[in-house]
Amino acid sequence: MEKLPKVGIAVIVIKNNKILMHKRKSSHGDGTWSFPGGHLEFGESLEKCAQRETLEEAGIKIKNLQFANITNDIFVDENKHYITIFMTANHDSGEPMIMEPEKCECWEWYDWNNMPSPLFLPIENLIKKGYSPIK
């Protein structure tokens, strides 16, 4: 197992009370459904990371970013440990596109209470905490 946890940012993008999700490819969590996101870079704010990753992965712009929650995620099979910081954001502009075909199979909008499965481990851990971005 790696000695230090990595910091991941996950962005819960909301549009018309639905959330944006993609099916992961080739990375840890292959075949699971996740939010846009990625690694926090040195010196980067949480908001800038969320905006950058969402644009890089889905080709969309987001607004009204807010801290949502945090999970401690240990991927036993992959020998990886992440601290995942969840941010919420509203969709601003653009339609989701597959910008990184080696990492993403598709983008879809889902109801929070009717998400696809299997879910990426950090999202499972977030749900176990009872969190919901939709009020």
HELIX and SHEET records of a PDB file:
HELIX    1   1 LEU A   46  ALA A   58  1                                  13    
HELIX    2   2 TRP A  112  ASN A  114  5                                   3    
HELIX    3   3 LEU A  121  LYS A  128  1                                   8    
SHEET    1   A 4 TRP A  33  SER A  34  0                                        
SHEET    2   A 4 LYS A  18  ARG A  24 -1                                        
SHEET    3   A 4 LYS A   6  LYS A  15 -1                                        
SHEET    4   A 4 GLY A  37  HIS A  39 -1                                        
SHEET    1   B 5 TRP A  33  SER A  34  0                                        
SHEET    2   B 5 LYS A  18  ARG A  24 -1                                        
SHEET    3   B 5 LYS A   6  LYS A  15 -1                                        
SHEET    4   B 5 LYS A  80  SER A  93  1                                        
SHEET    5   B 5 LYS A  61  PHE A  75 -1                                        
SHEET    1   C 3 TRP A  33  SER A  34  0                                        
SHEET    2   C 3 LYS A  18  ARG A  24 -1                                        
SHEET    3   C 3 CYS A 104  TYR A 110 -1                                        
END                                                                             
